[in-house]
């Protein structure tokens, strides 16, 4: 007798601008589904101090270091048999944050071309996640969340910086990313405090991953 086996989804990514709620949602979904959460490494970046002293001089080294770390995360995820939900991915690092550094003139054409060729080589040996959940948020929503969590190094962040990242996120999600995306407009949602908001989202995720309550 033939036995139907459901496909095991092994890699889900939460994407979104600074203050969009990625870490909170990653934690909630990991708890709800029993998935393994993977948060961005908090290891010391050896280029960070030099970068803030001379941004144009050290941008390339800084971005390559982040690329190396995020590629290592992808390789680790590929080796696990568990379903992993990841807070931010290599794709955003490249197409949003490094792209923004390049647009600001902190990377020259030669370095950016070399960086992108390195990234494309990496992509030839890994696969994209089964699902990316994009938390789309307005600038006021981002600012409110950033102020509420009170991280000192974020309080001086310029509005133009957040605006540019929002533009790059939309370009990345809708024009560049090759995988499957679930966009969630989060301005009016509170997954932590309102159970109905969280339940509505998990219904949408179930529809995509398991064929329940399919997306219209």
C-alpha positions in Angstrom: 0.0 0.0 0.0 1.3 3.4 -0.9 1.9 5.7 2.1 1.6 9.4 1.7 4.4 11.3 3.4 4.2 15.0 3.9 7.1 17.1 2.8 9.2 18.4 5.7 10.0 22.1 5.4 13.4 22.7 6.8 14.1 26.4 6.4 11.9 29.4 7.0 13.1 33.0 7.2 11.6 36.1 8.8 12.6 39.2 6.8 12.0 42.8 7.6 13.4 46.2 8.4 14.9 47.2 11.7 12.1 47.3 14.3 9.6 45.3 12.2 9.3 42.5 14.8 11.4 39.8 13.3 12.9 38.5 16.6 9.6 38.4 18.4 7.8 36.6 15.6 10.7 34.1 15.2 10.4 33.3 18.9 6.6 32.9 18.8 6.6 30.7 15.7 9.4 28.5 16.9 7.4 27.9 20.1 4.1 27.3 18.3 5.4 24.9 15.7 8.3 23.3 17.6 10.8 24.7 15.1 14.4 25.5 15.9 15.0 29.2 16.0 18.2 30.6 14.5 19.1 34.2 15.4 21.8 36.4 13.9 25.1 35.6 15.4 26.2 38.1 18.2 29.8 37.3 17.8 32.2 40.2 17.7 32.9 41.5 14.3 36.6 42.3 14.1 36.1 45.1 11.6 33.3 46.9 13.4 35.4 49.4 15.4 37.5 50.3 12.3 34.4 50.6 10.2 32.9 53.3 12.4 36.2 55.2 12.4 36.5 55.1 8.6 33.4 53.7 6.9 34.6 53.9 3.2 37.9 52.3 4.1 36.4 49.3 6.0 33.0 48.8 4.3 34.2 46.0 2.0 35.9 44.0 4.8 32.9 44.4 7.1 30.4 43.3 4.4 32.5 40.3 3.4 32.8 39.2 7.1 29.0 39.4 7.5 28.6 37.5 4.2 30.9 34.8 5.4 29.0 34.4 8.7 25.6 34.2 7.0 26.9 31.7 4.4 28.1 29.6 7.3 24.6 29.8 8.8 23.2 28.5 5.5 25.6 25.6 5.4 24.7 24.7 9.0 21.0 24.8 8.3 21.5 22.6 5.2 23.0 19.9 7.4 20.3 19.8 10.0 17.2 17.5 9.9 15.2 19.9 12.0 12.9 22.7 10.7 14.7 25.9 11.2 13.2 29.4 11.4 15.8 32.1 10.9 15.7 35.7 12.0 17.1 37.6 8.9 19.1 35.9 6.1 22.0 36.2 3.8 19.7 37.5 1.1 18.7 40.6 3.0 22.3 41.2 4.1 23.3 41.3 0.4 20.3 42.9 -1.4 19.3 45.4 1.3 22.1 46.3 3.7 25.2 45.9 1.4 23.2 47.4 -1.4 22.5 50.4 0.8 26.2 50.7 1.7 27.0 50.7 -2.0 24.3 53.3 -2.8 25.7 55.6 -0.1 29.1 55.4 -1.8 30.8 53.4 0.9 31.7 50.6 -1.5 33.2 51.4 -4.9 32.2 49.7 -8.1 35.1 47.3 -8.1 34.6 46.1 -4.5 30.8 45.8 -5.0 31.2 43.7 -8.2 33.7 41.4 -6.4 31.3 41.0 -3.5 28.4 40.2 -5.7 30.4 37.6 -7.6 31.4 36.0 -4.4 27.7 35.9 -3.3 26.6 34.4 -6.6 29.2 31.7 -6.2 27.9 30.9 -2.7 24.4 30.6 -4.1 25.4 27.9 -6.5 25.9 25.4 -3.6 22.9 26.3 -1.4 19.2 26.6 -1.9 16.7 29.3 -1.0 14.4 28.8 2.0 11.1 27.1 1.5 9.4 30.2 2.8 10.3 33.8 3.5 7.9 35.8 5.7 8.3 39.5 4.9 7.2 41.8 7.7 6.3 45.0 5.9 6.1 48.1 8.1 5.7 51.9 7.8 8.4 54.2 9.1 6.2 55.4 12.1 5.7 51.8 13.1 9.4 51.0 12.9 10.3 54.1 14.9 7.8 53.3 17.6 9.2 49.8 18.0 12.8 51.0 18.0 12.0 53.6 20.7 10.0 51.1 22.8 12.9 48.5 22.9 15.3 51.3 23.8 18.6 50.0 22.4 21.0 52.9 22.8 22.9 52.3 19.6 19.6 52.5 17.6 18.2 55.7 19.1 20.3 57.9 16.8 19.2 56.2 13.6 18.2 58.6 10.9 14.7 58.4 9.3 16.3 58.6 5.9 18.2 55.4 6.7 15.1 53.5 7.6 13.3 54.9 4.5 16.1 53.8 2.2 16.0 50.3 3.8 12.3 50.1 3.3 12.7 50.9 -0.4 15.4 48.3 -0.8 13.4 45.7 1.0 10.5 46.1 -1.4 12.8 46.0 -4.4 14.5 42.9 -3.0 11.3 41.0 -2.1 9.3 41.9 -5.3 12.0 42.1 -7.9 15.0 40.0 -6.9 14.2 37.2 -4.4 13.6 33.9 -6.3 11.9 32.0 -3.5 8.3 31.9 -2.1 7.3 34.9 0.0 4.4 35.6 2.4 4.1 39.3 2.9 2.5 40.5 6.2 1.7 44.2 6.7 2.3 44.5 10.4 1.3 48.1 11.2 -2.0 47.1 12.7 -0.9 43.7 14.1 0.4 42.7 17.5 1.4 39.0 17.5 2.6 39.1 21.1 -0.5 40.7 22.7 -3.4 39.7 20.4 -3.9 36.0 20.0 -6.3 36.5 17.0 -3.5 38.3 15.0 -1.1 35.4 15.6 -3.7 32.8 14.8 -4.6 34.5 11.6 -0.9 34.4 10.6 -0.4 30.7 11.5 -3.5 29.9 9.4 -1.8 31.6 6.4 1.5 29.7 7.1 -0.4 26.4 7.4 -2.0 27.0 4.1 1.3 27.5 2.4 3.3 24.8 4.1 0.7 22.1 4.7 -2.2 22.8 2.3 -4.6 23.9 5.0 -6.7 27.1 4.7 -4.9 27.9 1.4 -4.1 31.4 0.5 -6.6 32.9 -2.0 
